[in-house]
Amino acid sequence: MNEELTQLLKNFFDTSLLNRLPDKYEGDRIFSSPIIGVARGNDPIFQKYKEIIGSEHLTPFELWLSEGYKRLPSSNLRIISIVFPFNEKIRKESMNVKKCLGLTLPAEIYCIARNYANPFKKKTCEQVIEFFKVNGYRAAAAMLSDSFSIILNKKFYSTWSERHIAFASGLGTFSLHEGLITEIGCNIRLASVVTDAPLEINTRKSDNPYGNCLYYSKGTCRECEARCPANAIDENGHNKIKCNEYNHKIARKIFTRIGPILKPHNRRINWKLRPASYPVGCAFCQFGVPCMDRNPTTEI
């Protein structure tokens, strides 16, 4: 079933019109072919995330129950993490930055791609859920669930971290800029689905959460720090508050330029549904760095 699911996703990435840039940007694909990882529902790491991330972070079992499914042994659950790699053209153009009234702006093609990623990721999760349903199994996705929320208090996190789910699924490790470095790099988006289908499990190569990062593993690099215009990265890691504030500045500026072709996005903050926003992202720390499109520690 793992192979069937992988082929389904590849076909969907190839054919879905949601995985396309507007004609103004030549209608190219936003994401190249996906990769997946699978974790077991009773992996102790999911309980540990409540300590690392926050007590509100859901375990796969809690997400399962929140969707109205009946209780079952958590060992019966599987968590599929899906990596969405941005295509080469987007990455290449995004290495060139522009300044406008003292603000460093990302390439328009990335802003569009990052914005269009949200509806495509949701549709991908729906396709996966339908695949399991047709095969006689049940499934749920956090990004489609009312239980998913951004938590803003003294910290800044969510009730379901796709990066941490991907780490648990053996797809990569974290970095100084806090993105996930997979074997095909950190310039990616992520989504995940929980199911009771008996998929094969991916074994994590290591429980070292920073093994793929040159800074943490070798004490070198820090190129992401140099590329961050918000000064949100230093030897202590990534400051989410500074990063988020700079993202809002970028979003306001980009919206005045290409607002009519951006897609709205609704999300919950502290479980309250907020008015639609038009996220475009930043990701300067992911472009033109050694981990952009590969695991830089592989050759070491």
TAQUI-V139591 format. One record per residue. N is the residue number from 1. RES is the residue in one small letter. PSI is psi in whole degrees, 0 to 359 (none if undefined). Layout:
<<N	RES	PSI> <N	RES	PSI>>
This chain:
<<1	m	330> <2	n	316> <3	e	321> <4	e	317> <5	l	317> <6	t	318> <7	q	321> <8	l	314> <9	l	317> <10	k	316> <11	n	320> <12	f	319> <13	f	325> <14	d	323> <15	t	339> <16	s	131> <17	l	342> <18	l	342> <19	n	40> <20	r	141> <21	l	160> <22	p	160> <23	d	328> <24	k	332> <25	y	29> <26	e	8> <27	g	22> <28	d	164> <29	r	146> <30	i	314> <31	f	141> <32	s	194> <33	s	141> <34	p	163> <35	i	156> <36	i	157> <37	g	156> <38	v	130> <39	a	160> <40	r	142> <41	g	335> <42	n	17> <43	d	126> <44	p	340> <45	i	331> <46	f	326> <47	q	325> <48	k	331> <49	y	334> <50	k	333> <51	e	318> <52	i	316> <53	i	303> <54	g	153> <55	s	337> <56	e	349> <57	h	129> <58	l	142> <59	t	162> <60	p	323> <61	f	319> <62	e	320> <63	l	318> <64	w	311> <65	l	325> <66	s	338> <67	e	8> <68	g	8> <69	y	153> <70	k	156> <71	r	147> <72	l	163> <73	p	132> <74	s	338> <75	s	343> <76	n	347> <77	l	149> <78	r	142> <79	i	117> <80	i	120> <81	s	134> <82	i	128> <83	v	128> <84	f	97> <85	p	127> <86	f	146> <87	n	166> <88	e	323> <89	k	317> <90	i	317> <91	r	317> <92	k	313> <93	e	333> <94	s	351> <95	m	346> <96	n	118> <97	v	156> <98	k	150> <99	k	139> <100	c	111> <101	l	45> <102	g	0> <103	l	127> <104	t	123> <105	l	143> <106	p	164> <107	a	142> <108	e	322> <109	i	327> <110	y	319> <111	c	316> <112	i	312> <113	a	316> <114	r	321> <115	n	316> <116	y	345> <117	a	323> <118	n	307> <119	p	329> <120	f	319> <121	k	318> <122	k	317> <123	k	325> <124	t	315> <125	c	321> <126	e	321> <127	q	320> <128	v	316> <129	i	318> <130	e	322> <131	f	314> <132	f	322> <133	k	315> <134	v	328> <135	n	10> <136	g	17> <137	y	169> <138	r	160> <139	a	160> <140	a	153> <141	a	134> <142	a	320> <143	m	349> <144	l	2> <145	s	146> <146	d	346> <147	s	351> <148	f	130> <149	s	150> <150	i	136> <151	i	121> <152	l	110> <153	n	237> <154	k	340> <155	k	178> <156	f	105> <157	y	184> <158	s	168> <159	t	356> <160	w	104> <161	s	111> <162	e	328> <163	r	317> <164	h	327> <165	i	319> <166	a	321> <167	f	315> <168	a	331> <169	s	5> <170	g	23> <171	l	348> <172	g	187> <173	t	170> <174	f	173> <175	s	177> <176	l	323> <177	h	2> <178	e	357> <179	g	168> <180	l	123> <181	i	108> <182	t	181> <183	e	343> <184	i	23> <185	g	182> <186	c	347> <187	n	78> <188	i	170> <189	r	165> <190	l	152> <191	a	168> <192	s	158> <193	v	139> <194	v	135> <195	t	163> <196	d	11> <197	a	141> <198	p	67> <199	l	157> <200	e	143> <201	i	142> <202	n	132> <203	t	130> <204	r	133> <205	k	329> <206	s	150> <207	d	6> <208	n	113> <209	p	350> <210	y	22> <211	g	333> <212	n	359> <213	c	127> <214	l	324> <215	y	311> <216	y	328> <217	s	332> <218	k	354> <219	g	20> <220	t	186> <221	c	254> <222	r	25> <223	e	331> <224	c	323> <225	e	317> <226	a	332> <227	r	354> <228	c	113> <229	p	348> <230	a	359> <231	n	41> <232	a	3> <233	i	132> <234	d	191> <235	e	345> <236	n	353> <237	g	212> <238	h	127> <239	n	104> <240	k	326> <241	i	310> <242	k	317> <243	c	314> <244	n	320> <245	e	318> <246	y	323> <247	n	321> <248	h	321> <249	k	316> <250	i	314> <251	a	318> <252	r	317> <253	k	316> <254	i	324> <255	f	326> <256	t	339> <257	r	318> <258	i	22> <259	g	317> <260	p	337> <261	i	1> <262	l	154> <263	k	137> <264	p	153> <265	h	127> <266	n	138> <267	r	162> <268	r	137> <269	i	122> <270	n	40> <271	w	9> <272	k	129> <273	l	125> <274	r	160> <275	p	157> <276	a	141> <277	s	175> <278	y	73> <279	p	139> <280	v	346> <281	g	182> <282	c	284> <283	a	23> <284	f	326> <285	c	351> <286	q	354> <287	f	138> <288	g	24> <289	v	159> <290	p	334> <291	c	11> <292	m	311> <293	d	21> <294	r	170> <295	n	108> <296	p	348> <297	t	355> <298	t	321> <299	e	351> <300	i	none>>
